[in-house]
Amino acid sequence: MGKLKLNINDVAPWVTKAEVNALDVVASMANKALHEGTLAGSDFLGWVNLPSSITELEIEEIEKASIQLRTLCDVVVVIGIGGSYLGAKAVIDSLSNTFDWLQTKRENPVIVYAGNNISEDYLHELTEYLDGKSFGIINISKSGTTTEPALSFRILKNKLEEQVGKVESKKRIVAITDASKGALRTLAMQEGYKTFVIPDNVGGRYSVLTPVGLLPIAVAGINIRLLLQGALEIEKETDQTTPFKDNLAAIYAVTRNELYKKGKKIEILANFHPKLQYFAEWWKQLFGESEGKEGKGIFNAAVNFTTDLHSMGQWIQEGERTIFETTISVD
């Protein structure tokens, strides 16, 4: 498995390595507080150790549900908005064939998305696409009352029941929701849907390594055990016992913060692969929702090179100097 690497050499004109290294103690204390849950927002830090806390039974249940959907369905609609779908889509797009959805001979269902907008055209065209197709639904909502997913689920549930009947449709609908409360939990219990739980201590944008992300990813034919194995390696490499000089997440965080304090208010995430477009969209949500508070926070933008070199490239090169750029390169 390839190792994650970080190169901050090019920030030297603005932030020196000496400045970064000088924050060793501060960063290590912050990392300790993060892992011990002694900082603000500690009620939602369950994501920190998701790779090591997921059980074999939970993985098996996700795999079992994914096999059922893959067996019964040619298309699976993932209903969710924000973190309820962005993480899964980021992984699926990154690890799948770019033209996977056009393949006629396939082992896995086509994955499509709903509930991430309120466009009547989108929903109408989606229901037209599903005409005559064997499809299933993964409905992801903690409350079950978020407008966009609730509207989409109502329409698609009715369509599925019209196509295969109420009894058969129950085999093709999975609800991922709160453990004990909310409209979706109540409906799932009434209808007898297979359910998975969104942990109370994990916010939506961090939920990709819960059933929220793992079930759609598994349905797409991606090995979630290997994904979790890689995530576990990163968890170990960034825990509070890792020295600052070896902790790439801490070094990246310190470097960003120092650039921000020196007037670099905009971070642009650049990649050179179309498969990473939705990884960047997910990244924007992770940082935007986490940092954009109390009149503070770096503004996050993303560009897909080389395409955006011919649109945003001019501004990036010669526009206002309030930006810094982080580039993702996949070997």
N, C-alpha and C positions, 0 to 999 in steps of 0.2 A: 504494500500500500504506500502511495506517495506521501511524502511529508510536506506539511505546510511550512512555507518560508516567508520571511518578511525582510524587505530591503528598504531602509529609510535613508540611504546615503544622499539622495537628491534633495532632502529637506535641509541639508547642512547650511545653506546660505541664510536660512531663516531660523532654524532650530538646530543647534549643534548636538552632537552625541553627548557631550559633557552636560548640557542642560537636561537632556533626557535622563542620563544616568544619575543626575543629582536628585531626581525624584524617586529614586529606588525605594526609600523608606515610606514615603507618602503612598506610592502605588501599592506597595506590599500591605500596608495597613488597610487600604481600601479593599484590596482583594480578600484579606482576612475577614473584614466586616461583611463582605458579600457572601462568603461561604459560611459564615457563622450566623448570618441573618440578623445582624445587629444594626443595620442601617435603615434609612427611610424606605418604605415600600417592601419591607421584609415579608409581608403576607403573600407576595407574588413572586417569590424567588425559587419556586419549585423547578423551574427550567434549568437551574444551575447543575443539578445532578440527575437529570432525566435519563441519560444513557446508563448510569449505574444503578438506578432505582427501578427501572422497568423489569418485570419478572418474566420468566420463561412461560408461565401460564398466560400472561397478557399477550406476549408475542404469538403464542399458538392460537389464541382466540382471534387475533387480528388476521393471521394467515388463514384460518378456517373460514372466516367471513369473506375474505378476499377470494378464496377458491369458489365459494358458492356464487358470488356475483360474477366471477369470470366464467363459470360454467353455464349460468342462466342467461347472461346478457351479452349482447354485441356492443352495446353502448352503456356507459355508466355516467350519470349526471351528478357532479359534485356541486352541491348547493351550499354556498357560504360567501361571506364577504370579509375583506381585510385578512387578518391572520387565519381565518377559518378556511381560506383556500390558497392564499399567496405562497405559503411555505411549501405545500404539496405541489403546486404548479411549478414553482421554482425548481424543485427536485426532479419532477417528471420531465419537464422541458429540457433540463440540463443533461439527463441521462438517457433520453429516448432518441430514436431516429427523428430527425427534423421533419421528415415526411411520413411519419408513422401513421397518421390518421388517414392517409391516402392508400395505404396498403390493403389489397383485397384478401391476401392470405395472411392471417394474423392469429396469434395465440392469445392475445389479450384484448379486452374490450377497448373501444375508442373512449377516451376520457374527455368529456365536455363539461362546461361550467355554467352555472346559473346562480342567481341571487347576488351577483356582484354588481348589479346595476338595476335601474328601474325602466329600462327602455322597452316599450311595448313592441317595437320592431324586433328587437333581439329575442324576446320571449316567443313572439309569433313565429319567427323563422326557426327557432329551436324546436317548437312543437311540430312544425312542418317537417323538419329533418327527422324527427322521431317517429313519424307516421310509418307504420308497418315494420318498425325495428323492435327487436327484443331489447328492452332497456331496463335499467335499475337506477336507484337513487341513493346517494349518500347525503343525508341532510345534516348539516353541521351548524348548530346554534346553541349557545349556553342557555339563553332564555326562551328561545322559540318565538319571540315577538319582534325581533329585528325586522324592519319593514321589508327590505329587499329579499332576504331568504324566505321569510314567511309567505310573501306573495308568490314567489317562484314555486315553492313547495306545494302550495294549494293548487296551483294550475297543473303542475306536473304529476302530482298525486292523482288528481282526477283523471288525467289523460292515461296514466298507467292502469288505473282501475277499469277504465273504459276498454282498454286494449286486452287485458288479461284476466279481469275480474278481481274482486276484492280479496279473495282468499289467496290467489297466486301472487298478487301484488305485495302481500306481506312478506313473502320470501325475497323480494327484490328491493326492499326499502330498509336501510340502516340509519338509525338516528344516533348522532354523537352529540351529547348534551350534558346538562347538569346531573349530578348523581341522584338528586331527590326532589328537585323542584323545577318549576317553569312549565310553560305551555307545551313545549316539545316533549319533555319528560312525561307529562300527563297523557298526551296524545299517544306516545309510543307504548305506554302501559295499556291504554285502552285498546289499541289496535294490535298489540302483540308483535311490534317490530323488534328486531335485533338491535340492541343498544350498546354503546360504549360511553365512557364517562370522560368529560373534560375536567381535569383536576382543578380544584378550587384555587390552588396556589400557583397556577400557570395562566398567564395572560394569553389572549388569542394570538398575538404576534409571535409568541415564543413557543407555540404549541405543535410545531412540526414533528417533534419526536414523541408526541402522544398519539392516540388513535386519530386525532384530527388530521394529521399529516400521514401517518403510517398506513392507514387503511387505503386511502386513494393511491398512495405510492405502491402498495402491494398489489392492488387491483391492476395497476399499469404494468405489472410484471417485473418490478424492480425488487431486488433482494434486500428486504428491510433489515435482515440480520447483519449484512455487510455494512449497511448504512449506520446502524447502531454501533457496530464495532469501531468504525472510523470515528464516530462521535465520542465514544468512550475514550479513545486514545487522546482526543483533544481535551476532554474533561480532565484527564490525568495530567496532561501537559500544561494546563492553565490553573491548576488548583493552588491552594494557599501554601503548599509546601514547595512549589516550584520557585527557584530563585528568579528575581526580576530579570536578570540578564538572559534567562532562558524562556521567559514567559512572553510569547509573541503577542498575546492579547493585551497584556499590560503595557508593553512597549508601544503598541499601536494606539492604545487609549491615551497614554501620556503624550505622545507625539501630536495627536489630533488636538488635545487640550492646549498644548503650548502654541500651536499654530493659531488656534481660536483666540487665545489671549493676545496674540500679536496682530490681530485684525483680519485673519483669514476666516471669514464667517461662512463660507460656502465650500462644501466638499463635493467634488464630482467623482463618482465611481465610474471608471472606464473599463470596458472589456472589448475584446476583439473577436467575440464568438456569438452569433445570433442565439445560440442555445442559452446564453446567460442573461438574456433580456429580462426574464421574470425573476431571476436571482437578484438583479438590481432593483426591481420593483419591490421585492420583499425586503431587501436591505434598506430601502428608503423608508418603509414602514417601521422597521425595527428601530432605526435611529430617530426618525421624525416623531413618533409617538412617545419614545422614551426620553428624548432630550428637549423637545420643544415645550418648555414649561417655564413659568415665572419670568417671562420676557427674555429668556436665554435659550441657547442651543444653536448648534451648527445647522444651517440649511443644507439638506441633502438633495443632490440631483444626480442623474445618471446619463451616460451617453454610450451608445453602441457603435464602436468603431469597426470598420472604417467608414460606415455609412454616415455617422454624425460628424465626421471630419469635414464633410461637404455641406454642413449646415451650422453646427455649433462650433466647429473648429476655429473659425475666425475670431469669435468672441473669446474662446478659451485662450487663444494665443495673444490677442491684443486688446481684450476688453479690460474692465476694471480689475485691479489686482487685489481682489478680496477673496480669491479662490485658492484652493489647493486640490490636487488630483491624486486619487488612489487608483492604481491600475491592477486589475486581476489578470493573471496569466496562468493558463492551465497547460502543464507539460503533457 
